[in-house]
Amino acid sequence: MLNKLEIAKDWLPRYTGMPIDKFGENILLTNFSDYVENFSNRFNADIYGDKRPMQACTNSDGLTIINFGIGSPNAATIMDLLTACNPNGVLFLGKCGGLKTSSEIGHFILPIAAIRGEGTSDNYYPSEVPALPSFKLHKFVSEKIIEKGYEYRTGVIHTTNRRVWEHDQPFLEHLKETTCIGIDMETATIFIVGHYNEISRGALLLVSDVPVEPDGVKTEESDKEVTQQWSEQHLELGINSMTEISKSGEQIQHFRY
């Protein structure tokens, strides 16, 4: 294996258990096994990747969903490996912590950008390169959200490689200074590595907690409640958006300067 593409073509099936020719033209990424299971049940499609680091499933419309795990290194890994199948577009369905009173639990966020606080993306571009989604992809997703009658927010997401920071007052103060609308562990990485690999990408995030408040920190019980109330709508929006964008969306082109 002498180049990146050869490695990716070997490693994508190795990580997911799914052959390259089974991957669809459009991709949904998630951190949650239940999203993949619900997708599989909805379309009566096989799940690949049992006992593998990642699980994947493709429906008859050519849409693939992948559970890539948690954190920026895993996000970078899957965005590198997806060069093996050269998808038309990738949409990340993730959860985030809300940092504003306007980003209540259960609301959707379409990030206009992400702060690169995770470190992983520094391996791809200098720190001054902004982490941005593909505008036309987000424009189409926003239209699907409105058609369904849901509200959504826009703003900047702070992506961090830290976990268990909710007790750290200096870090909380720093978050307020950034004026971000939410915080997660993957969005900036997906945007930057997608840009690096010339993959159109976006993120539709579900606010699952408000970690800047002591009583808003996510617990097992509160996360289960969020999943029960909103995960079905979250997944449905992702499916509808990435299925229909190939049929009626504007052509997405990636320009690299």
Secondary structure in CASP SS format (residue, H / E / C, confidence):
PFRMAT SS
TARGET T0000
AUTHOR 0000-0000-0000
METHOD secondary structure of the structure
MODEL  1
M C 1.00
L C 1.00
N C 1.00
K H 1.00
L H 1.00
E H 1.00
I H 1.00
A H 1.00
K H 1.00
D H 1.00
W H 1.00
L H 1.00
P H 1.00
R H 1.00
Y H 1.00
T H 1.00
G C 1.00
M C 1.00
P C 1.00
I H 1.00
D H 1.00
K H 1.00
F C 1.00
G C 1.00
E C 1.00
N E 1.00
I E 1.00
L E 1.00
L E 1.00
T E 1.00
N C 1.00
F C 1.00
S H 1.00
D H 1.00
Y H 1.00
V H 1.00
E H 1.00
N H 1.00
F H 1.00
S H 1.00
N H 1.00
R H 1.00
F H 1.00
N C 1.00
A C 1.00
D C 1.00
I E 1.00
Y E 1.00
G C 1.00
D C 1.00
K C 1.00
R C 1.00
P C 1.00
M C 1.00
Q E 1.00
A E 1.00
C E 1.00
T E 1.00
N C 1.00
S C 1.00
D C 1.00
G C 1.00
L E 1.00
T E 1.00
I E 1.00
I E 1.00
N E 1.00
F C 1.00
G C 1.00
I C 1.00
G C 1.00
S H 1.00
P H 1.00
N H 1.00
A H 1.00
A H 1.00
T H 1.00
I H 1.00
M H 1.00
D H 1.00
L H 1.00
L H 1.00
T H 1.00
A H 1.00
C C 1.00
N C 1.00
P C 1.00
N C 1.00
G E 1.00
V E 1.00
L E 1.00
F E 1.00
L E 1.00
G E 1.00
K E 1.00
C E 1.00
G E 1.00
G E 1.00
L C 1.00
K C 1.00
T C 1.00
S C 1.00
S C 1.00
E C 1.00
I C 1.00
G C 1.00
H C 1.00
F E 1.00
I E 1.00
L E 1.00
P E 1.00
I E 1.00
A E 1.00
A E 1.00
I E 1.00
R E 1.00
G E 1.00
E C 1.00
G C 1.00
T H 1.00
S H 1.00
D H 1.00
N H 1.00
Y C 1.00
Y C 1.00
P C 1.00
S C 1.00
E C 1.00
V C 1.00
P C 1.00
A E 1.00
L C 1.00
P C 1.00
S C 1.00
F H 1.00
K H 1.00
L H 1.00
H H 1.00
K H 1.00
F H 1.00
V H 1.00
S H 1.00
E H 1.00
K H 1.00
I H 1.00
I H 1.00
E H 1.00
K C 1.00
G C 1.00
Y C 1.00
E C 1.00
Y E 1.00
R E 1.00
T E 1.00
G E 1.00
V E 1.00
I E 1.00
H E 1.00
T E 1.00
T E 1.00
N C 1.00
R C 1.00
R C 1.00
V C 1.00
W C 1.00
E C 1.00
H C 1.00
D C 1.00
Q H 1.00
P H 1.00
F H 1.00
L H 1.00
E H 1.00
H H 1.00
L H 1.00
K H 1.00
E H 1.00
T H 1.00
T C 1.00
C C 1.00
I C 1.00
G E 1.00
I E 1.00
D E 1.00
M C 1.00
E C 1.00
T H 1.00
A H 1.00
T H 1.00
I H 1.00
F H 1.00
I H 1.00
V H 1.00
G H 1.00
H H 1.00
Y H 1.00
N C 1.00
E C 1.00
I C 1.00
S C 1.00
R E 1.00
G E 1.00
A E 1.00
L E 1.00
L E 1.00
L E 1.00
V E 1.00
S E 1.00
D E 1.00
V C 1.00
P C 1.00
V C 1.00
E C 1.00
P H 1.00
D H 1.00
G H 1.00
V C 1.00
K C 1.00
T C 1.00
E H 1.00
E H 1.00
S H 1.00
D H 1.00
K H 1.00
E H 1.00
V H 1.00
T H 1.00
Q H 1.00
Q H 1.00
W H 1.00
S H 1.00
E H 1.00
Q H 1.00
H H 1.00
L H 1.00
E H 1.00
L H 1.00
G H 1.00
I H 1.00
N H 1.00
S H 1.00
M H 1.00
T H 1.00
E H 1.00
I H 1.00
S H 1.00
K H 1.00
S H 1.00
G C 1.00
E C 1.00
Q C 1.00
I C 1.00
Q C 1.00
H C 1.00
F C 1.00
R C 1.00
Y C 1.00
END
